Amino acid sequence: QVQLVESGGGLVQAGDSLRLSCAASGRSFSTMHLGWLRQTPGKEREFVALITWTSGSTLYADSVKGRFTISRDNAKNTVYLQMNSLKPEDTAVYYCAGRYGGTNTRPSVYPYWGQGTQVTVSS
């Protein structure tokens, strides 16, 4: 089993920055592909960013490209999401998720999830 715990959310103003962290425990973290996804009330969970375990390659949703950066520290079993130039439309609950095997942006293929952390961006 894998446990994921997010932290770092909060209330900020438009244009501000936040860094989310996700600490993992359990099965091998270093061989897990990791993603950040988000959800707003009444909407489906959506992909934000992912990072592979093999090469550290990254992939971003178009809506956050150039503003968000995903990174990982395998020695600390932690994945990060640096969010800059935040916009009100970034307001959501942000989830850390992990999977073994191939990379994928679909939320439904991630078996391991954290509890989520709220990010609120005021205008």
C-alpha positions in Angstrom: 0.0 0.0 0.0 1.0 3.6 -0.5 0.0 6.6 1.6 0.1 10.1 0.3 -0.3 13.2 2.4 -0.5 16.7 0.8 0.2 20.0 2.5 0.8 23.6 1.6 -2.6 24.8 0.5 -4.1 28.0 1.6 -5.7 31.3 0.7 -3.7 33.7 -1.5 -4.4 36.6 -3.8 -4.2 36.5 -7.6 -0.6 36.7 -8.8 0.8 35.1 -5.6 2.7 31.8 -5.3 2.2 28.6 -3.3 4.2 25.4 -3.1 2.3 22.1 -2.4 4.1 19.1 -1.0 3.1 15.5 -1.0 4.8 13.0 1.3 4.7 9.4 0.5 5.1 6.2 2.6 4.6 2.5 1.9 5.7 0.9 -1.3 8.6 2.1 -3.4 8.2 5.8 -4.1 11.1 6.1 -6.4 9.5 3.9 -9.1 6.1 5.6 -8.9 4.8 8.1 -11.5 3.3 11.0 -9.6 0.7 13.5 -10.5 -1.2 16.5 -9.2 -4.8 16.7 -10.1 -7.5 19.2 -8.9 -11.2 19.3 -8.4 -13.8 22.1 -8.0 -17.3 21.5 -6.7 -19.6 20.1 -9.4 -16.8 19.3 -11.7 -14.8 16.2 -12.5 -11.3 15.8 -11.2 -8.8 17.2 -13.8 -5.2 16.6 -14.6 -2.7 19.3 -13.6 0.8 17.9 -13.9 2.8 14.6 -13.7 6.4 13.5 -13.3 7.8 10.2 -14.2 10.1 8.1 -12.1 12.3 6.9 -15.0 13.7 10.1 -16.3 11.9 12.8 -14.3 10.1 13.9 -17.4 7.2 16.2 -16.8 3.8 17.0 -18.4 1.4 19.8 -17.8 -2.1 20.8 -18.5 -2.3 23.7 -20.9 -4.0 25.8 -18.3 -1.0 25.7 -16.0 1.9 25.4 -18.4 4.5 28.1 -17.8 3.1 28.8 -14.3 3.3 25.5 -12.4 6.3 23.3 -11.9 6.3 19.7 -10.6 9.3 18.2 -9.1 10.3 15.2 -6.9 12.9 14.4 -4.3 13.2 10.6 -4.1 15.5 10.8 -1.1 12.7 12.6 0.9 9.8 10.6 -0.7 8.2 13.9 -1.6 6.7 15.5 -4.7 6.1 19.2 -5.0 4.0 21.5 -7.1 5.3 25.1 -7.3 2.4 27.3 -8.4 3.3 30.8 -9.6 1.1 33.6 -11.0 -2.0 32.0 -9.4 -5.4 32.9 -10.9 -8.8 32.7 -9.3 -9.6 29.8 -11.7 -6.9 27.8 -10.0 -9.0 27.6 -6.9 -9.7 23.9 -6.2 -8.8 21.0 -4.0 -5.5 19.7 -5.2 -4.7 16.0 -4.9 -1.5 14.1 -5.2 -1.8 10.8 -6.9 0.5 7.9 -7.8 0.6 4.9 -10.1 3.1 2.3 -11.2 3.3 1.3 -14.9 2.8 3.7 -17.7 2.2 7.4 -17.4 -1.3 8.6 -17.9 -3.2 11.9 -17.3 -6.6 10.3 -16.7 -7.6 10.5 -13.0 -9.3 7.2 -13.1 -6.1 5.2 -13.6 -4.4 6.4 -10.5 -4.9 3.9 -7.7 -3.2 6.0 -4.9 -4.5 9.3 -3.7 -3.9 11.8 -0.9 -6.7 13.4 1.0 -6.4 16.7 -0.9 -5.4 20.3 0.1 -7.5 23.4 -0.6 -6.1 26.2 -2.7 -8.2 29.4 -2.8 -7.1 32.3 -5.0 -8.9 35.6 -4.5 -9.2 38.2 -7.2 
